[in-house]
Amino acid sequence: MKTYLKIKRAIRYLFYKHISVEDQLKVKEQFNNDDLTRLFWQLSMQDRHHSIEVLERTINKTLDDEILSLKELESLNDLYTLCLLHDIGKSAGNFSWLFRIFSELNIVNNQKSKIYLNHESIGLEQMKKLSIDDKVLKYYQKELLENKHFVLDKTDY
């Protein structure tokens, strides 16, 4: 199943367009920090579009007929922020569509592919250099790097 999702994502990559004004506003509303907003806009057009897709799938998955407490809503806000930021480490390099596929299949195994495959850790390091709320950094590290958040794992394809 994972291979199918990777193929589907690779094909969609070719057809991504710039995100809509509505989605741009959604991103701005999600972040309460200009540094996070700037990081998001450093992503390639395709990665920004993908992050919006992950956000939308996550919203649909987490809000299906649930009545949530205030604490759970707060946690969801962190999760939604993570959806938009989960690939920010990819802005550390210019990774083509074919290079990404070859790296994930371990056909290419050089320093650049290691950077691509380690983009989540690189994203955390990028965020640490900025004035970002410690809560966001800890959530990113715990849920993305240590736990690979169970919801994000089901929506990041």
Secondary structure as UniProt FT lines:
FT   HELIX           2..13
FT   TURN            14..15
FT   HELIX           21..30
FT   HELIX           34..42
FT   HELIX           45..63
FT   TURN            64..65
FT   HELIX           70..85
FT   TURN            86..87
FT   HELIX           88..92
FT   HELIX           97..104
FT   TURN            105..106
FT   HELIX           111..117
FT   HELIX           119..128
FT   HELIX           134..139
FT   HELIX           140..146
FT   HELIX           150..155
//
